[in-house]
Amino acid sequence: MRFLAVVVLSASALFAQGEDYSADLRQAALHGRIDQVKAFLDDGASLEAVDANGRTPLMLAAQHGQASTVELLLGRGANPSARDRDGATAYVLAMFNSAGHGKHEAVLKLLPKPPRPKMALEVKWSPVKLASSCFATRDVLTRTVDDLHLDDKFLRAFGAYAQISGRNLVELVGQPAGADGLLRVELQPSSICAAPGGDTLNLSIDVGVLREPDGKLVMEKTFGGAMKRFNSPLAANLEQYAVIFQPWIKPHAGPIYWAAAAELYRIAGVR
């Protein structure tokens, strides 16, 4: 009679045969399954093996707010300075790309805080989308909008947000020289005569982040400008332009700040 032998291999035996538990370790770290993380590490799983995005177990645990797992991985020697394919460290992922409902603030306290990157700003406005007005020629329309000083108002709103709500994450500097990046902002107010109702107004903001000192464009994005024409506010005269345009500036300062700050943390120190 022939017998079928059933052999149960330990994790150590599987490693001896070339089994790779890197993916299992990353999944356990992501979900905060700390006992599994310990077991995989004890059996020789690599602390620094990365996934398709270049993320280590520490990065994934940090991104998902798994504070206990982050503490364990750091204690086992995980490298907090490692970067993924986009240049993000574990700290950057926890701060700017957090996922789930974990303890991200606790994670940030465990990880070494990188130096604050320096951000220079260049802000202007463009009349390119001022197509027409029911009340003025295009030249008069351009002068009217220019008198609103939308660029100055954005600078003030951005600076105030950085100081009050921006968690002191970046250092604002006056010149690109010596900065880690340049935030280039172009405000594009739009106007179209929609007679007899008046002028349909809208505002879009084109944003770019340039790495310094080589000036390479590393981020490009447009904020605002998403309203449909029939939902856009109507100005019954030129005096209403200020009432409509100026309140649109402040709400965009925060999202632009966070997008630019995240990019600076990815590129700071990487050339």
C-alpha positions in Angstrom: 0.0 0.0 0.0 1.4 3.4 -0.9 1.1 6.3 1.6 0.9 10.0 0.9 3.3 11.9 3.1 2.0 15.3 4.2 4.8 17.7 5.2 4.1 21.0 7.0 6.9 23.4 6.3 7.7 26.2 8.8 8.1 29.8 7.5 11.9 29.4 8.1 11.9 26.3 5.9 10.1 28.1 3.2 12.6 30.9 3.3 15.3 28.3 3.0 13.7 27.2 -0.3 13.6 30.7 -1.6 10.1 31.8 -0.6 9.6 35.5 -0.5 7.3 37.0 2.1 7.9 40.7 1.1 4.4 41.2 -0.3 2.9 39.6 2.8 4.9 41.8 5.1 3.8 44.9 3.2 0.1 43.9 3.5 0.4 43.1 7.1 2.1 46.5 7.7 -0.5 48.4 5.7 -3.3 46.9 7.8 -1.5 47.2 11.1 -1.4 43.4 11.8 1.5 43.7 14.1 1.7 40.1 15.2 2.0 39.1 11.5 4.6 41.8 10.9 6.7 40.5 13.8 6.5 36.9 12.5 7.5 37.8 9.0 10.4 39.9 10.2 11.5 37.1 12.6 11.5 34.8 9.6 13.8 37.1 7.6 11.4 39.1 5.5 13.1 42.3 4.1 12.4 45.6 5.8 13.2 47.5 2.6 11.6 45.4 -0.1 9.3 47.7 -2.2 6.1 47.4 -4.1 5.4 48.6 -7.6 5.3 52.2 -6.4 8.6 51.8 -4.6 7.0 51.8 -1.1 8.4 49.9 1.8 6.5 48.4 4.7 7.3 51.5 6.8 5.9 53.8 4.1 2.6 51.8 3.8 2.2 51.6 7.6 2.8 55.3 7.9 0.4 56.2 5.0 -2.4 54.2 6.7 -1.7 55.6 10.2 -0.6 52.3 11.7 1.3 53.9 14.6 2.2 50.7 16.5 3.5 49.1 13.3 5.5 52.1 12.4 7.1 52.1 15.9 7.9 48.3 15.5 9.4 48.8 12.0 11.6 51.7 13.1 12.8 49.6 16.1 13.8 46.9 13.7 15.8 49.3 11.7 13.5 50.4 8.9 14.9 53.4 7.0 12.6 56.5 7.4 14.6 58.4 4.7 13.8 55.9 1.9 11.7 57.4 -0.9 9.1 55.9 -3.2 9.1 56.4 -7.0 7.5 59.9 -6.6 10.1 60.9 -4.1 7.9 60.6 -1.0 9.2 59.4 2.3 7.1 57.7 5.0 6.7 61.2 6.6 5.5 62.7 3.4 3.0 59.9 2.8 1.6 60.3 6.3 1.3 64.0 6.1 0.1 64.6 2.5 -1.2 61.3 1.2 -2.8 59.7 4.3 -5.3 56.9 3.8 -7.8 55.3 6.0 -8.7 56.4 9.6 -5.5 55.5 11.4 -3.5 57.5 13.9 -1.6 59.7 11.4 -0.7 62.3 14.0 0.9 59.7 16.2 2.8 58.4 13.2 4.2 61.8 12.4 5.5 62.1 15.9 7.3 58.8 15.6 9.0 59.7 12.3 11.9 62.1 12.0 10.7 65.4 10.7 12.5 66.5 7.6 13.9 70.1 7.2 11.4 72.6 6.1 11.7 73.2 2.3 11.9 76.8 1.1 9.3 78.0 -1.3 9.5 81.1 -3.4 6.3 82.6 -5.0 5.7 84.2 -8.4 2.1 85.4 -8.7 0.4 87.3 -11.6 -2.9 87.6 -13.3 -3.7 87.2 -17.0 -6.5 88.9 -19.1 -6.4 86.0 -21.6 -9.9 84.8 -20.6 -11.6 88.2 -20.5 -13.5 87.6 -23.7 -16.1 90.3 -23.6 -18.3 92.5 -21.4 -21.8 94.0 -21.9 -20.7 97.2 -20.3 -17.2 98.0 -21.6 -14.6 97.5 -24.3 -12.0 94.8 -23.7 -9.4 97.5 -22.9 -11.6 99.0 -20.2 -12.5 95.6 -19.0 -8.9 94.7 -18.6 -8.1 97.9 -16.7 -11.1 97.3 -14.4 -9.9 93.9 -13.5 -6.3 95.1 -13.1 -7.5 97.6 -10.5 -8.8 94.7 -8.4 -5.2 93.6 -7.7 -6.2 89.9 -7.6 -2.5 88.9 -7.6 -1.8 90.9 -4.4 -4.9 89.5 -2.7 -3.8 86.0 -3.5 -0.4 86.7 -2.0 -1.9 87.9 1.2 -4.4 85.1 1.4 -1.7 82.5 0.7 0.7 84.0 3.2 -2.0 84.1 5.9 -3.0 80.5 5.3 0.7 79.4 5.5 1.1 81.0 8.9 -2.3 80.1 10.4 -3.4 76.8 8.9 -0.3 75.6 7.1 1.4 73.9 10.1 4.6 75.8 9.4 5.5 73.1 6.8 7.4 75.4 4.4 9.5 78.5 4.7 8.3 81.3 2.3 11.2 83.2 0.8 11.4 86.2 -1.5 13.7 84.9 -4.2 14.1 81.6 -6.0 17.8 81.7 -5.3 18.4 79.3 -2.4 14.8 78.0 -2.5 13.9 74.3 -3.0 11.1 75.3 -5.4 9.3 78.1 -7.1 5.5 78.2 -6.9 4.2 80.0 -10.0 0.6 81.1 -9.9 -1.4 82.7 -12.7 -4.9 83.9 -12.0 -7.2 83.9 -15.0 -10.5 85.7 -14.5 -13.0 85.2 -17.3 -15.8 87.4 -18.5 -18.4 86.8 -21.2 -21.3 89.1 -22.1 -24.5 87.1 -21.5 -27.0 89.9 -22.5 -29.5 90.8 -21.3 -28.5 89.3 -17.9 -25.0 90.8 -17.7 -21.5 89.4 -17.7 -20.9 85.8 -16.8 -17.8 85.6 -14.5 -15.5 82.8 -13.5 -12.0 82.3 -12.2 -9.4 79.6 -12.8 -5.9 79.5 -11.3 -3.0 77.8 -13.2 -0.3 76.6 -10.8 3.1 75.2 -11.4 5.9 74.1 -9.1 9.4 74.4 -10.5 12.4 72.7 -8.9 15.3 75.0 -8.1 17.9 75.7 -9.1 17.4 73.9 -12.4 13.9 75.2 -13.0 12.4 71.8 -13.9 8.6 71.8 -13.9 7.6 69.1 -11.4 3.9 69.9 -10.9 1.2 71.5 -13.1 -2.4 71.9 -12.1 -5.5 74.1 -12.5 -7.7 75.1 -9.6 -11.2 76.6 -9.9 -12.9 77.4 -13.2 -15.2 74.4 -12.9 -18.5 76.1 -12.8 -20.8 75.6 -15.8 -21.8 78.8 -17.6 -25.4 78.6 -16.5 -24.3 78.3 -12.9 -21.7 81.1 -13.0 -22.6 84.4 -11.3 -23.7 87.4 -13.4 -22.3 90.9 -12.9 -25.0 93.5 -13.7 -22.3 96.2 -14.0 -18.5 96.6 -13.7 -18.7 97.5 -10.0 -19.9 94.0 -9.2 -16.7 92.5 -10.5 -14.9 93.1 -7.2 -17.8 91.7 -5.2 -17.7 88.5 -7.3 -14.0 87.9 -8.0 -12.3 88.8 -4.7 -14.2 86.3 -2.5 -13.0 83.5 -4.8 -9.4 84.1 -4.0 -9.2 83.0 -0.4 -10.8 79.5 -0.7 -8.1 78.5 -3.2 -5.2 79.4 -1.0 -5.4 76.3 1.1 -5.6 73.6 -1.6 -2.8 75.3 -3.6 -0.6 75.5 -0.4 -1.0 71.8 0.3 -0.4 70.7 -3.2 2.7 72.8 -3.5 4.0 71.9 -0.1 3.6 68.2 -0.8 5.6 68.6 -4.0 8.4 70.5 -2.3 8.8 67.7 0.3 9.1 65.2 -2.5 11.8 67.1 -4.4 13.7 68.7 -1.5 17.2 67.2 -1.3 16.6 65.2 -4.5 18.5 66.2 -7.6 
